[in-house]
Amino acid sequence: MFRGVSLATGWGEGLHSLPKDAVAAAAGKQILPLPTLIVDDDRLRRATRECLLAIAAVETALRHSPWSAADLAGQRTALVYASASSYISANWSFLHADASSVVYFPYTAPSAVPGEVSMYFNITGPYLSFLSGANAGLEALWHAVTLLNTGQCERALVLVVETFSECEELFLLTRRLVSFPLVETTLCVLLERHPTLGTVSYDAGNATNGGLVHALATSALFQAVQERQGTPALALCGPTLRDGHEIARQLQTHWPLVADLPLAVVNARTGTCLAATPLVGLLLALAETQREQILCISHWGEAWSMVGWPRGSL
């Protein structure tokens, strides 16, 4: 079950800072950055901006939990990290900086954030890193639940960091692939072993855009949730806002049962947060709907992931 959550985005701290309409609220801004942190700690003298943001996210989650930093230390805490963008700035620096000053290595850059976090909090338990685009957040959440349910850890820390500012020129070239604004985000969820986590479910697959809606609506998880819970709330995340609305429309058109369900296109509220978007969508649905089951769906290219999350696991 959840023991602590932190969320910081370019909109501010917490779910309450998210606008109703991200495009309108951005007022033409293409990137909404997180503040750059200044930390007076010799242990972090070589830490990248993304690493500092990640550590701050964990510390904030701990402040909203009954745990202390000491509780995370040791082999019984798992760290599961997800990101689609935060390691790109390190690669960019490696390619463009003066060779005499380069401190980043492109092949190890994806490990920098979870490595720094695990050292800072002395976490020595299972570690997984997911870099599979916007679906990585749901994949990380499911694997954290799996580690807990199989007794491989007692606590799990799910961490997402998405940043864009250091490579603004590069990300602005992606306008056909993602919707603006790009919103820098850190999200940390602390999970603890609990019997209700055994009812969390997951499904994933691949489908072309033409077959995506059919693949989603005929998946075993989609059918099981409808049969067992009747009317779940749906949180849908697509690469672009237009894409998300189109999939929502097709689901509602071709599967009449969906037309009666609360369905939110999460990107409309958040902007583009990549791997953090579906997890924010799950938190929004848990906070704003009274449904017993939340079905959170993310797709990126031809790959899709889906998590069924019971309210009792909050």
N, C-alpha and C positions, 0 to 999 in steps of 0.2 A: 504494500500500500504506500501511498505518498506520505513522506515524512517532512518534506520541505521542497519549496519551488522558488526559483528566482527567474525573472524575465526582465531584460533591459533591451530596448530597441531605440532606434533613432527617434521614435515618438516620445520616449520617456520610460519611466519605471512602471512595471506591472501591467496587467490586462486593462485597467481603467484608463491608461494613457492612449490606448489604441483608438483611432478615429472610426467613425461609421463608414466613411468613404475615403480610402487612402489616396486615391488620385486627386480628389478635390482638396483634401487637407494638405497635400504636398505642394500645391499651388505652383506646379511647374518644376519643382526641384527634382533632380534625377537621382540623387543619392542623399539619404538621410543618415549621417554618421553618428556613431557613439562617441562620447568624449574620450580623448586620449588621457590615460591614467598616468600619473607621476607617482612612483613608489620609491620610498627611501628604504630599501632593503637590499643589502649586499648579495643576498641569495638570488636576486632577480636582476642583477646588473646586465646580464646578456639576454634577458627575456624579450621576446618580440611583443609588440602591441597586442597581438591576439592572445598571447600567453597571459599577459597582465589582465586582460578582459576576462579570460576564463577563470583565473584565480579569484577575481572579484565576484564572478557569478557564483562560484562555489561558496565563498564566504557569505554572500547574501542569502543563499539557500539555507545555510547553517543557521543564520540568525532567525530564520522563519521556521526552524525545526527544533525538536527537543534534543538534538545532537550537538556535540562540540567537535572541533577539529580533531581532537584526540580519538573520537569514536571512529573516524574514517581510517585511521592508521592501521596497517597490518594486512594480513592475508585474507581476511574475511570480507573485505570491501572490493567490489568490482568497479572498474572504470570503463564506461562505454562512451566513445566519442563519435560525433557525427559532424560533418561539414562538407560543403560543396565548394567553398571559396576561400576559407581563411588561410590556407597554405599557399595560395597563389602569389600573395605579396612577397613571400620569401623567395619563390622562384623568380619573380620579377626583379627583386633586388639582386639576386645572383647574376642575372643576365645583364643588368644595366649598371651596376655599381662598379667603382674602381676596384680592380682585382686585389689591390693591397688592403682594402677595407672590408671585403666580403666576409661575413661571418655565418651566412646561411648556405645550406647545401640542398640542392633541389630534390634529391632522392630521399632525404631524411626530413624535409620540411613538414610533411603530413604528421610526423610523430612529435613535432616540437610542442604543440599545445598539450596533448595528453601526457607527454613526458614531463613537462614542467609542472603540471598539476600533480602528477603522481609523486614527484620528488618533494614538492612543497608540502603536501599533506601526508607523506610517507605511506602512500597506498601501494601495497605489494600483492594484491589479489589479482584475479583474472582481468585481462585488458583486451578490449576489442576497439577497432577504429573503422568507421564506415564513411566512405568518401563517394558514395554512389549518387551524387546529385541530390535533388529535392526529396527523394524517397529515403535518404539515409537516416533521417530523424525517426521515422516509424520503424525502420529496420533495427536501429540502435535500441529503441524502447522495447521491442519484442525480444531481442537477445538478452537485454538486462532482465526481463521477466523470466526468460528461460533459465538463465543462470541462477536466479533466486528459486524458481520452482524445482530445480534439480539439485538443490543443496550445495551448489558450487560456491556460494557466498551467502552472507547474511544481510548485507546491505549492497546496494548498487547505486552508482552515481551516473546519470545520463547527462551528458554535456554536449551542447551545440554552440558553435561560434561561427558566425558569418560576417565577414568584413569586406568592404569594397573600396574604401577611400584611397588606399595606397596605390591602387591600380585603376583609378577612375577612367583613364583613357581606354584601357583594355575593356572594361565592363560596358562602356558606352557603345562599343561595337556590337554588343549582344542584343541590341534593341529588338531584333526580329525573333529572338529566342525567349526572352523574358519581358515581363511588363515592368514599367517604371511606376513609382519610385523603387529603387533598390534600398532596402532598409537594413542597416547593420543591426545585428541581433546577437545577444547571448542568452542562453536558456540552460538552466540546471534543474534537474529533478532528482530528488533523493528518494529511493525506494527501499522498502524493508520487506523481508519474507513475511507472507501472510496468506492464509488459506484462500482468500478471495482472489488472489492473483492467479490461482488455478483456473479461473473462469475467463481470463483474458484470452482472446483468440487472434489468429493472424492468418493471412492468406496473401499470396503474391503471384505474379506471373508476367507474361509478356504478350502484347497485342498491338497490332497496328492501330492507328487512329480510327480507321473504319470499323475495327472489331472491338475497340476498347470498351464501349458501353455494354456490349453483349457479354464480354468477359467479366466485367464487374458485376453485372446484375445476375449472372448465372453462376457466380462463384459459390463454392460451398459455404463460405462464411456469410455472404450476403443472404443466402437462402436460410441458413440456420438462425441468423439473428432475427429475421422476419418471423420465422416459425416459432421461435422460443420467446421473443420479447414483444412481438407484434409491431410496435411502432417506435423504432429507434430514432435518434437524431443523427443526421448525416453531416459530416464536415468534409468538404471536397476541396482538394488543392491541385491546381494544374500549373504548367510552366508559365502560362500567360493568363491574364484575367479573362480575355475573350475565350480562350480554350476552356477555362473552368466553367464559365456560364454556358457554353455550348454543350459540354458534357452533362451539366445539370439539366439543361432543357431536354436533351435526348433521353436521359434516364426517366424524367417525368413523363415524357411523351410515350415511350415504348413500354414502360412498366407502371401501370396506373397506381399500384400501391405506393410508389415513390412520391406521387403527386401529393399525398396526404401527410408526408413526413416533413418535419422541420429540416430544411436543407440549406446550408450556408456555404458559399464560395469564399473560403477563408482569405484568399488574396485580396478580396475587395476591402477587407478590414485592415490587413497587415501591410499590404504592398508585397514586394518580393523579398522574402527572408530565406528562400531556398530550404535547406534541411530543417530549419526551425518552424517553417510554416505549418506543417501538419500537427506538430506538437502544440503550437499555439492554438490551432483550431480545436484540438482535443480539450485544452484547458478552457477555452471560450465556451464550448458546448457543455462542459461540466458545470461551469459557473452560471450559464444563462438559460439552460433548458432543464426541465424536470424529468427527462426521459431516463429510464433505467439502463439503457444501453446507448453508447455512442459509437457510431461507425465512422471511423476516420479513414479517408481514402486519399492517396497521393499518387500522381503519375508523372513520370519524367521520361520523355521520349516514348519508347514502346514498353517500358517497364512500369508496373504498378504494384503498390503495396496497400494493404488494408488491415487495420487493427480494430477489433471489437472490444470496447472497454466498458465494463460494467461500473455503474455509479458506486457500487459497494466497495470498489477498490480505491476510491479516492482517499 
